[in-house]
Amino acid sequence: MASFPFIVPGIPAGGEAADIDTLERLADDLRRYARDGGPAMFELAEAPMIVAPRAIPDLSCYRLIGHIAGHPHVGSGPAMTSRIYAIDRYRSWARSCSRLWRIDDGGRSQ
């Protein structure tokens, strides 16, 4: 593995290459969303759900908090996303740094 001449807060030493891969996937997805008008239906069907999310301002970004379901690593329950990079204007999906999220507004839009 390459030696990195920097540290990244929140990324363990030795995890830099995985973080770069995550950011490259994010950039690829955002380019594709811009070109195609959003994620593909099959991606949304496979994405974890966040129910009744609220946007939480961080020092430099927004995150979503809510009840999640279907997350591949943490399961279900209350959680906060990583930084949000894109959100559908109809609030049906959001793309965080690490993954695509389906949004269930908990009936707030009715």
N, C-alpha and C positions, 0 to 999 in steps of 0.2 A: 504494500500500500504506500502511496505517496505521502511524504511528510509535508504537512501544511504549515506555512510560516505565520499562522495566525490562529487565534482561538475565537470561537463563536459562542457567546453567552447562551446557555441552555442546551448546547450540543456537546456531548461528552467527547473528550479527546479520542481520536480514532474514528469518530462517527461522521467526520466531515464529508467523506465521499458519499455516504448515504444521503446526507442533507443536500448535496449538490444534485444527486439523482432526483430527489423529491422536487427541488426547485425547477429542474429541467422538465419534469412531467407537468408541473404547474404551468410553466411557460407554454409548452406544447398544447395543453388543454385550453388555455386562454386564447391562443391564436386560433384554434379550431372552433371554439365557441363564437369568436368574432366572425369567422368565415361562415359558419353553418347556422348561426342564430341560437346557439346553446348546446347543451349536451344531447347525445343521442338517447332515444327512448330506452334502449337496453341498459345504458349507463344509469339512468335514473331509477330503473327497476331494481338494479343491484345496489344502489347507494343506501347508506344508513339513513334513517329518518330522524329529524329533530322536530319535536312537537312544541307548539306555542313558544317559539324562540323570541328572545328579546336581544336587541343589539346592545352590546356593552362597549363603551369607548375605552380603549387602552391608551397608553401613552402615545402610541403612533399608529393605531389601527382600530378596527372594530372586530369584535368576536361575537359569536352567538352563544347564549346560554339557553338551556331548555332540557327537556327530558329526551334522551336519545334511545333509539332502538336499532339493533342490527349492526352495531359497530363491530368490526372484526377483531378488535383487541380488548375493548373494555366492556362489551356487552351492553346492557340497558341500564338506564338510571339518569339522574341529573348529571349534567356535564357542561363544559365550556369548550367551544371549538378553538382551533388555532386561528391565526389571522385570516380574515375574510378578504379575498381578492376580487370576487365577482359575486353578484347576486342578481337573480332574475327580477326584472322590474315588477313582475306579478307575484314575487316572493314564493315561487314554487320550488326553487333550488338555489343553492349557494355553493361556491367553490372556495374552500379554505386552503391553506397552504398544503395540507396533506391529503385532502380528499374532497370528493363531491358529496353534497348533502341534499336529500329531498327535504322539503319543508312542509310540515303540516301546521297550519296556523291555529289549530285548536278551535276552529269555528269563528275566529275573530273577524274574518272577512265577510261573514254572512249578515 
